[in-house]
Amino acid sequence: MTNGNVIHRIVGVVGERFILQGDNKPGIDPWKPAAGDILGKLWLHIPDAGEWMEKLQEPLWLAVFIAIICFVLLL
């Protein structure tokens, strides 16, 4: 059990307990909270957003993204 709030993804359910995993962790968390322990909920889901964010770290993709934003703003 943790002493504070934790922001981790729910990756599975076992019985009435949730399996959590942090985005930068290779394994699942040892703590398996029940429904009453969960404070938040999913309010936005963008499929493959992480992959797109990784691509924006490359200069070519960042330039393409900025060009598209500029084009849309000029319209």
N, C-alpha and C positions, 0 to 999 in steps of 0.2 A: 504494500500500500504506500502511496506517495503522500507527502505532507503539503502539496500544493496542486495547482491546476497543471495539467499536462495536455498539450495539443498533439495528438497522434491520430493516425488514420485507423478506422475499424477495418480489419482485413478478414474477419471471420466471426462466427458465433459457435459456441459450444454450449449446448443446453441453454441456460439463461445468462450466460456470461459472454462477454465480447473479447475478441483477440485483437490487440492493438499492436501497431508497429509505427515507429517514427520514419519519416521520409529518408533520413540519412543513416538509418540503422540497418545492418544486414539481417538481423533476426527479430523475432517477435518479443514483445515485452513480457516479463514474467508475471506481472499483475494482470488479472482478468476481471475487469469491473462488471458489475451488474447494471441493469438499466437505470436504477436509481443513482448510480455514481456518475452517469453521463450528464454533463451540463449543457452542451451545445448540440447543434444539429447542422447538417449539410444545408447550405442556402444557395450555393452556386456550384455547378459542375461544368467544367469546360474540358471535354475529351481531348486528350493528348496535349494539354496546355504545357506540361513540363517539357515535353520534347520540343515544342515551339520556343519556349524560353531558352533552352539550351542552344538552339540554332541562332537565336538573336545575339549570342555571345560571339559569333563569328562575324567579322567585319562585312563580308559580302551580304549576308542575310540581314544584318542591321541596316546597311545602306538601302537594301530593297524595301525593308519595312518603313524606313523614314521617307523614302520616295513615294510609297503608297499613301502614307499619312499626308504628305504635302499635296499630292494630287487630289485627294479627297477634300482637303481644306480649301484648295483653290476653286473647287467646283462650287 
